[in-house]
Amino acid sequence: MEILQALNHKNIEFTQRNCYNLRKFAGELRVTERGNGVC
């Protein structure tokens, strides 16, 4: 159970970081589509 929680936490961290990078990338391309469902 503890291992699963740790994995889940890492996964959430990765998703948030990925989301931030996607937003930054989208911002640079000026493609700021809201309601994309990614974040």
C-alpha positions in Angstrom: 0.0 0.0 0.0 2.8 2.4 0.9 4.6 1.6 -2.4 1.4 2.3 -4.3 1.0 5.7 -2.6 4.6 6.6 -3.3 4.2 5.7 -7.0 0.9 7.7 -7.2 2.6 10.7 -5.6 5.4 10.5 -8.1 2.9 10.2 -10.9 1.0 13.3 -9.8 4.3 15.2 -9.6 5.3 14.1 -13.1 1.8 15.0 -14.4 2.0 18.5 -12.9 5.4 19.1 -14.2 4.4 17.9 -17.7 1.4 20.1 -17.5 3.5 23.1 -16.7 5.8 22.4 -19.6 2.9 22.0 -22.0 1.4 25.3 -20.9 4.8 27.0 -21.3 5.2 25.5 -24.7 1.6 26.5 -25.7 2.3 30.0 -24.4 5.4 30.3 -26.6 3.4 29.1 -29.6 0.6 31.5 -28.6 -1.7 28.5 -28.7 -3.4 29.0 -25.4 -6.5 26.9 -25.9 -8.5 26.7 -22.7 -10.6 23.7 -21.7 -8.2 21.3 -23.3 -8.7 18.8 -20.6 -5.0 18.2 -20.2 -4.5 20.3 -17.1 
